[in-house]
Amino acid sequence: MLSALGATLGAGVAVPGWAQFRLEVSGVGATQQPIAIAPFLDEDKVAVAVSKVVRADLERSGLFRVLPAPAGLDERSTPDFSALRAQGADTLVAGSVQRLADGRIDARFRLWDVIKGQELLAASKVVAAPDLRLAAHRIADDIHLRLTGERGVYATRIAYVVRTGKRWQLMVTDADGEGGQTALTSNEPIISPAWSPDGRRLAYVSFENRKAAVWTQDLLSGQRREVANFRGSNSAPAYSPDGGTLALALSGDGLTQLFTMPASGGTPTRLTRSGAIDTEPVYAPDGRHIYFVSDRGGGPQIYRMPAAGGAAERVTFSGGYNISPTPSADGRYLAYITRQGNAFRLALMEFETQAVRLLTETSNDEHPSFAPNGRMIVYATRAQGYDVLTTTTLDGRKSRLVISGSDVREPAWGPFGR
């Protein structure tokens, strides 16, 4: 286990210059929707190029192929649909940004069906200047919903841990890796961040008091609370879907076992008495079951049991080492890490068919986490000499978020809303 000798804590610190992401998109597919995006009028007069954020968001989803559009268009224009059709575009986005007298910014846009020559969507986002990037993500979410019928996740956030030398940081960024803040800084390890369902709080494990203890933190105020510091190790917190309960792993009686407790702290209730190591609990989306990892069969495998405790059933049978379960929000899939020889790779199981397939070609994958719409997974791995966060669609197309010169790990994709 990791040791802890002390901590230096802080909240609300801006992301340092070395924690910058580089986006790489691969695996372009033939089924992508072609969409033309024009530069937004006057976006060069504000701090955020709104059209570029929207373009990057839609490209990263793997669902859209972004085409250039003529400059000079905005939401009031009458586009030349015949020229756009000849270019191969199915839809068009154009808009503008305007700084208002009170300092806020009005970002307006319009979405057209190029084939039919009809408007599909028109909207305005009036925000404080520091929130313009968030407004751009919400524009991309609006477009995604109108064209696919499903919610986009561009305005959501990702939490993860960065280690630089002896400094550990709990980071929270936009889903594209930008707009980040440091939620916590410590000279001792921070691990296992987990989001509350409303996106307002994080639970995590900190070693700042010389042992593993579970803390929760309000992200707006920075207020922290130690909720589990029992004898032995306190680890692997996970919120219930209603946010009122934490599942966690405790080792006070020797072997690590599963417990639940009020999310605000209190007396834990024991769920397992297996005589094996039980850890990494995570709730099913409906809250009725908990998935977890146990070596009760001889090697680590994923099991499922009722959320209130009871008989457990084994879920994974392919391979001798399967850990880090995460179910999709729609309950259709389970992502996890499986060992293939000496490689640790991201695997995806479809519950209905029990079919399992590998999504990666890397060998050091860790800690998968589904996007709240269930269409993408973020995980940590090492590729081309870098520690990276990578997102992948369920068919294995990827967009890599690279943090150079840092040890980045344990991503957790936040819920809708912020």
C-alpha positions as CSV (number, residue, x, y, z in Angstrom):
1,M,0.0,0.0,0.0
2,L,1.0,3.6,-0.5
3,S,2.4,5.4,2.5
4,A,1.4,8.9,3.7
5,L,3.4,11.4,5.7
6,G,1.5,14.7,5.4
7,A,-0.4,16.9,2.9
8,T,-0.5,20.4,1.5
9,L,-4.1,21.1,0.5
10,G,-5.7,23.7,-1.7
11,A,-8.9,24.3,-3.7
12,G,-9.7,26.4,-6.7
13,V,-6.2,26.6,-8.1
14,A,-6.0,27.1,-11.9
15,V,-4.5,24.3,-14.0
16,P,-0.7,24.8,-14.4
17,G,0.8,25.3,-17.9
18,W,2.1,21.7,-18.1
19,A,-1.4,20.2,-17.8
20,Q,-2.4,20.9,-21.4
21,F,-4.2,18.4,-23.5
22,R,-3.6,17.5,-27.1
23,L,-6.5,16.1,-29.1
24,E,-5.9,13.3,-31.7
25,V,-8.8,11.8,-33.5
26,S,-8.5,8.4,-35.3
27,G,-10.8,5.8,-36.8
28,V,-12.9,8.0,-39.0
29,G,-15.9,5.9,-40.2
30,A,-18.1,6.0,-43.2
31,T,-21.3,6.5,-41.3
32,Q,-20.5,9.9,-40.0
33,Q,-22.9,12.7,-40.6
34,P,-21.3,15.5,-42.8
35,I,-21.9,18.9,-41.2
36,A,-20.5,22.2,-42.3
37,I,-19.6,24.7,-39.6
38,A,-18.9,28.4,-40.4
39,P,-16.7,30.6,-38.3
40,F,-19.0,32.5,-36.0
41,L,-19.2,36.2,-36.8
42,D,-17.0,38.4,-34.4
43,E,-15.7,35.4,-32.5
44,D,-12.2,36.8,-33.0
45,K,-13.2,39.7,-30.7
46,V,-13.7,37.4,-27.7
47,A,-11.5,35.0,-25.8
48,V,-13.1,31.7,-27.1
49,A,-13.5,30.8,-30.8
50,V,-16.9,29.3,-30.4
51,S,-17.0,27.6,-33.8
52,K,-13.7,25.8,-33.1
53,V,-15.0,24.4,-29.8
54,V,-18.2,23.2,-31.5
55,R,-16.2,21.6,-34.3
56,A,-13.8,19.8,-31.9
57,D,-16.7,18.6,-29.8
58,L,-18.6,17.1,-32.7
59,E,-15.5,15.5,-34.3
60,R,-14.6,13.9,-31.0
61,S,-17.9,12.1,-30.8
62,G,-17.0,10.0,-33.8
63,L,-20.5,10.7,-35.2
64,F,-19.8,13.7,-37.4
65,R,-17.5,14.6,-40.2
66,V,-17.0,18.4,-40.1
67,L,-16.7,20.3,-43.4
68,P,-15.6,23.9,-43.9
69,A,-18.3,26.5,-44.6
70,P,-17.9,29.9,-46.3
71,A,-16.8,32.8,-44.0
72,G,-19.2,35.6,-43.5
73,L,-22.3,33.5,-42.6
74,D,-24.1,34.0,-39.4
75,E,-27.5,33.0,-37.9
76,R,-29.3,35.7,-40.0
77,S,-27.8,34.6,-43.4
78,T,-29.6,32.9,-46.3
79,P,-27.1,30.2,-47.1
80,D,-26.4,28.9,-50.7
81,F,-27.7,25.4,-50.1
82,S,-26.9,24.2,-53.6
83,A,-23.2,24.9,-53.1
84,L,-23.2,23.2,-49.7
85,R,-25.0,20.2,-51.2
86,A,-22.4,20.0,-53.9
87,Q,-19.7,20.0,-51.1
88,G,-21.3,17.0,-49.5
89,A,-22.8,18.7,-46.5
90,D,-26.1,17.5,-45.0
91,T,-26.4,20.2,-42.4
92,L,-24.9,23.7,-41.7
93,V,-24.2,25.6,-38.5
94,A,-23.5,29.4,-38.5
95,G,-23.7,32.0,-35.7
96,S,-22.3,35.1,-34.1
97,V,-21.1,36.4,-30.8
98,Q,-21.8,39.8,-29.3
99,R,-20.6,41.4,-26.1
100,L,-23.5,43.0,-24.3
101,A,-23.4,46.3,-22.4
102,D,-23.3,44.5,-19.0
103,G,-20.2,42.5,-20.1
104,R,-22.0,39.3,-20.8
105,I,-21.7,37.6,-24.2
106,D,-24.6,36.5,-26.4
107,A,-23.7,33.5,-28.6
108,R,-26.3,32.8,-31.2
109,F,-26.5,30.0,-33.7
110,R,-28.7,28.4,-36.3
111,L,-28.7,24.9,-37.7
112,W,-30.0,24.2,-41.2
113,D,-30.9,21.0,-43.1
114,V,-29.0,21.5,-46.3
115,I,-30.8,18.8,-48.2
116,K,-34.2,20.3,-47.6
117,G,-33.1,23.9,-47.3
118,Q,-34.9,24.2,-43.9
119,E,-34.1,25.5,-40.5
120,L,-33.7,22.8,-37.8
121,L,-32.8,24.8,-34.7
122,A,-32.1,28.3,-33.6
123,A,-31.0,29.4,-30.1
124,S,-29.1,31.9,-28.1
125,K,-26.7,31.4,-25.1
126,V,-26.2,34.5,-22.9
127,V,-23.4,33.9,-20.4
128,A,-20.8,35.7,-18.4
129,A,-17.6,36.0,-20.3
130,P,-15.7,33.3,-18.3
131,D,-18.5,30.8,-19.3
132,L,-18.2,31.3,-23.0
133,R,-16.4,27.9,-23.5
134,L,-19.2,26.2,-21.5
135,A,-21.8,28.0,-23.8
136,A,-19.9,26.6,-26.8
137,H,-20.1,23.1,-25.4
138,R,-23.9,23.5,-24.8
139,I,-24.3,24.6,-28.4
140,A,-22.6,21.4,-29.5
141,D,-24.9,19.5,-27.1
142,D,-28.0,21.2,-28.7
143,I,-26.8,20.2,-32.2
144,H,-26.0,16.7,-31.1
145,L,-29.5,16.2,-29.6
146,R,-31.3,17.6,-32.7
147,L,-29.4,15.5,-35.2
148,T,-29.1,12.2,-33.2
149,G,-32.0,12.3,-30.8
150,E,-29.6,11.6,-27.9
151,R,-28.0,14.0,-25.4
152,G,-24.5,15.1,-26.0
153,V,-21.9,15.1,-23.3
154,Y,-19.7,18.1,-24.4
155,A,-20.8,20.2,-21.4
156,T,-20.0,17.5,-18.9
157,R,-16.8,17.2,-16.9
158,I,-14.1,14.7,-16.2
159,A,-12.2,14.2,-12.9
160,Y,-8.8,12.6,-12.8
161,V,-5.6,12.5,-10.8
162,V,-2.2,13.9,-11.8
163,R,1.1,13.0,-10.1
164,T,4.1,15.2,-10.7
165,G,7.1,14.2,-8.6
166,K,5.8,14.1,-5.0
167,R,2.8,16.3,-5.8
168,W,-0.7,14.9,-6.4
169,Q,-3.6,16.8,-7.8
170,L,-7.2,16.0,-8.2
171,M,-8.3,17.8,-11.4
172,V,-11.7,18.6,-12.8
173,T,-11.9,19.6,-16.5
174,D,-14.4,20.0,-19.3
175,A,-15.0,16.8,-21.2
176,D,-12.5,18.1,-23.9
177,G,-9.8,18.5,-21.3
178,E,-9.9,22.3,-21.2
179,G,-11.2,24.7,-18.6
180,G,-9.6,22.8,-15.8
181,Q,-9.4,23.5,-12.1
182,T,-7.4,21.8,-9.3
183,A,-9.9,20.5,-6.7
184,L,-7.2,19.3,-4.3
185,T,-3.4,19.3,-4.1
186,S,-1.5,17.0,-1.7
187,N,2.0,15.8,-1.1
188,E,0.4,12.3,-0.5
189,P,-1.5,10.1,-2.9
190,I,-5.1,10.8,-4.0
191,I,-7.0,8.0,-5.7
192,S,-10.4,6.7,-6.7
193,P,-12.4,9.9,-7.5
194,A,-16.2,9.2,-7.9
195,W,-18.9,11.7,-8.8
196,S,-22.2,12.3,-7.0
197,P,-25.2,11.9,-9.3
198,D,-25.9,15.7,-9.3
199,G,-22.3,16.5,-10.3
200,R,-21.8,18.8,-7.3
201,R,-19.5,16.6,-5.2
202,L,-16.6,14.2,-5.5
203,A,-15.7,11.3,-3.2
204,Y,-12.1,10.1,-3.2
205,V,-9.4,8.5,-1.2
206,S,-6.7,10.6,0.4
207,F,-3.6,9.4,2.3
208,E,-3.0,12.8,3.9
209,N,-3.5,11.4,7.5
210,R,-1.0,8.6,7.1
211,K,-3.6,6.1,5.9
212,A,-6.3,5.6,3.3
213,A,-9.4,7.5,4.2
214,V,-12.5,8.5,2.2
215,W,-13.4,12.2,1.8
216,T,-16.2,14.0,0.0
217,Q,-15.8,17.5,-1.4
218,D,-18.2,20.2,-2.6
219,L,-16.8,21.4,-5.9
220,L,-18.3,24.8,-5.8
221,S,-17.3,25.8,-2.2
222,G,-14.3,23.5,-1.9
223,Q,-15.6,22.3,1.5
224,R,-14.3,18.8,2.4
225,R,-15.4,16.2,4.8
226,E,-13.7,13.0,6.0
227,V,-16.5,10.4,5.9
228,A,-14.7,7.1,6.4
229,N,-11.5,6.8,8.5
230,F,-12.1,3.4,10.2
231,R,-9.4,1.0,11.3
232,G,-7.5,-0.5,8.3
233,S,-7.9,0.8,4.8
234,N,-10.9,2.8,3.6
235,S,-11.1,2.7,-0.2
236,A,-13.0,2.6,-3.5
237,P,-16.0,4.9,-2.8
238,A,-19.0,4.9,-5.2
239,Y,-22.2,6.9,-4.9
240,S,-25.7,5.3,-5.2
241,P,-27.9,6.7,-8.0
242,D,-29.9,8.8,-5.5
243,G,-26.7,10.3,-4.0
244,G,-27.6,9.3,-0.4
245,T,-25.3,6.3,0.0
246,L,-21.7,5.4,-0.5
247,A,-20.5,1.9,-1.2
248,L,-16.9,1.4,-0.3
249,A,-14.3,-1.2,0.7
250,L,-13.1,-1.5,4.3
251,S,-10.4,-3.8,5.8
252,G,-11.0,-3.2,9.5
253,D,-11.5,-6.9,10.2
254,G,-8.6,-8.1,8.1
255,L,-9.7,-8.9,4.6
256,T,-11.1,-6.1,2.5
257,Q,-14.9,-6.4,2.3
258,L,-17.8,-4.3,1.0
259,F,-19.9,-1.9,3.0
260,T,-22.4,0.9,2.5
261,M,-22.8,4.0,4.6
262,P,-24.6,7.4,4.4
263,A,-22.8,9.7,2.0
264,S,-22.6,12.3,4.7
265,G,-20.8,9.9,7.0
266,G,-22.0,7.5,9.7
267,T,-22.0,3.9,10.6
268,P,-21.2,1.4,7.8
269,T,-23.3,-1.6,7.0
270,R,-21.5,-4.7,5.9
271,L,-22.5,-6.3,2.6
272,T,-20.1,-9.2,2.1
273,R,-18.5,-11.9,4.3
274,S,-16.7,-13.9,1.7
275,G,-13.4,-14.9,3.2
276,A,-11.8,-13.3,0.1
277,I,-10.8,-9.8,-1.1
278,D,-13.9,-7.9,-2.2
279,T,-13.4,-4.4,-3.6
280,E,-14.2,-1.8,-6.3
281,P,-18.0,-1.6,-5.8
282,V,-20.1,0.3,-8.3
283,Y,-23.9,0.7,-8.4
284,A,-26.0,-0.5,-11.3
285,P,-27.8,2.5,-12.9
286,D,-31.1,1.5,-11.3
287,G,-29.5,1.2,-7.9
288,R,-30.8,-2.4,-7.4
289,H,-27.4,-4.1,-7.7
290,I,-23.7,-3.5,-7.0
291,Y,-21.0,-4.8,-9.3
292,F,-17.6,-5.5,-7.6
293,V,-14.3,-7.4,-7.9
294,S,-13.5,-10.4,-5.8
295,D,-10.9,-13.2,-5.9
296,R,-13.2,-15.7,-4.2
297,G,-12.9,-17.9,-7.3
298,G,-9.1,-17.9,-7.2
299,G,-8.4,-14.8,-9.3
300,P,-10.0,-11.4,-9.6
301,Q,-13.3,-11.5,-11.4
302,I,-16.4,-9.2,-11.5
303,Y,-19.5,-10.2,-9.5
304,R,-22.9,-8.7,-9.0
305,M,-25.1,-8.8,-5.8
306,P,-28.2,-7.0,-4.5
307,A,-27.5,-3.5,-3.3
308,A,-28.6,-4.4,0.2
309,G,-26.3,-7.5,0.3
310,G,-27.0,-11.1,-0.4
311,A,-25.9,-13.8,-2.8
312,A,-23.4,-12.8,-5.4
313,E,-23.3,-14.1,-9.0
314,R,-20.2,-14.1,-11.2
315,V,-20.4,-11.8,-14.3
316,T,-17.1,-12.3,-16.1
317,F,-15.9,-15.7,-17.3
318,S,-13.6,-14.8,-20.2
319,G,-10.0,-14.6,-18.9
320,G,-8.5,-15.1,-15.5
321,Y,-8.1,-11.5,-14.4
322,N,-11.0,-8.9,-14.8
323,I,-11.2,-5.7,-12.7
324,S,-12.6,-2.1,-12.6
325,P,-16.2,-2.7,-13.6
326,T,-18.3,0.3,-14.9
327,P,-21.8,-0.2,-16.3
328,S,-23.3,2.1,-18.9
329,A,-26.1,4.4,-17.8
330,D,-28.6,2.5,-20.0
331,G,-27.7,-0.8,-18.4
332,R,-26.7,-2.4,-21.7
333,Y,-23.0,-2.6,-21.3
334,L,-20.2,-3.3,-18.8
335,A,-16.7,-1.9,-19.4
336,Y,-13.8,-3.3,-17.5
337,I,-10.1,-4.1,-17.6
338,T,-9.0,-7.6,-18.6
339,R,-5.5,-9.1,-18.7
340,Q,-4.4,-10.6,-22.0
341,G,-1.0,-12.2,-21.4
342,N,1.0,-9.4,-20.0
343,A,-1.3,-6.7,-21.3
344,F,-4.1,-5.0,-19.5
345,R,-6.8,-3.9,-22.0
346,L,-10.2,-2.3,-22.1
347,A,-13.0,-4.8,-22.7
348,L,-16.7,-4.3,-23.3
349,M,-19.4,-6.8,-22.5
350,E,-23.0,-6.5,-23.8
351,F,-25.2,-7.9,-21.1
352,E,-28.0,-9.2,-23.4
353,T,-25.7,-11.4,-25.5
354,Q,-22.8,-11.8,-23.0
355,A,-20.5,-11.0,-26.0
356,V,-17.1,-9.5,-25.0
357,R,-14.8,-7.6,-27.2
358,L,-11.6,-5.7,-26.7
359,L,-11.7,-2.0,-27.6
360,T,-8.0,-1.2,-27.5
361,E,-4.6,-2.2,-28.8
362,T,-2.6,-0.7,-25.9
363,S,-1.3,-2.8,-23.0
364,N,-1.6,-0.6,-19.8
365,D,-5.2,0.4,-19.7
366,E,-6.8,1.4,-16.4
367,H,-10.0,2.7,-14.8
368,P,-12.6,3.0,-17.5
369,S,-15.6,5.3,-17.0
370,F,-18.6,5.7,-19.2
371,A,-19.9,9.1,-20.5
372,P,-23.4,9.7,-19.1
373,N,-25.0,9.1,-22.4
374,G,-23.3,5.7,-22.6
375,R,-21.7,6.4,-26.0
376,M,-18.1,6.9,-25.0
377,I,-15.6,5.6,-22.4
378,V,-12.7,7.5,-20.9
379,Y,-9.8,5.5,-19.5
380,A,-6.1,5.9,-18.6
381,T,-3.3,4.2,-20.5
382,R,0.2,4.6,-21.7
383,A,0.9,5.2,-25.4
384,Q,4.0,6.3,-27.4
385,G,5.8,7.1,-24.1
386,Y,3.0,9.2,-22.7
387,D,0.6,8.7,-19.8
388,V,-2.7,9.7,-21.4
389,L,-6.4,9.9,-21.0
390,T,-8.2,8.4,-23.9
391,T,-11.8,8.4,-24.9
392,T,-13.2,5.8,-27.2
393,T,-16.5,5.1,-28.8
394,L,-18.0,1.7,-28.3
395,D,-16.9,0.6,-31.7
396,G,-13.3,1.3,-30.8
397,R,-12.8,4.7,-32.6
398,K,-10.6,6.9,-30.3
399,S,-9.7,10.4,-29.5
400,R,-6.6,10.8,-27.3
401,L,-6.2,13.4,-24.7
402,V,-2.5,13.7,-23.9
403,I,-0.9,15.4,-20.9
404,S,2.8,15.6,-21.5
405,G,5.3,15.1,-18.7
406,S,2.8,14.0,-16.1
407,D,1.5,10.8,-14.6
408,V,-2.3,11.0,-15.2
409,R,-4.6,8.3,-14.0
410,E,-8.0,7.3,-12.6
411,P,-10.4,9.3,-14.8
412,A,-14.1,9.5,-13.8
413,W,-16.6,11.0,-16.2
414,G,-19.2,13.2,-14.5
415,P,-22.9,13.2,-14.9
416,F,-25.2,15.5,-17.0
417,G,-25.5,18.9,-15.3
418,R,-23.0,21.0,-13.5
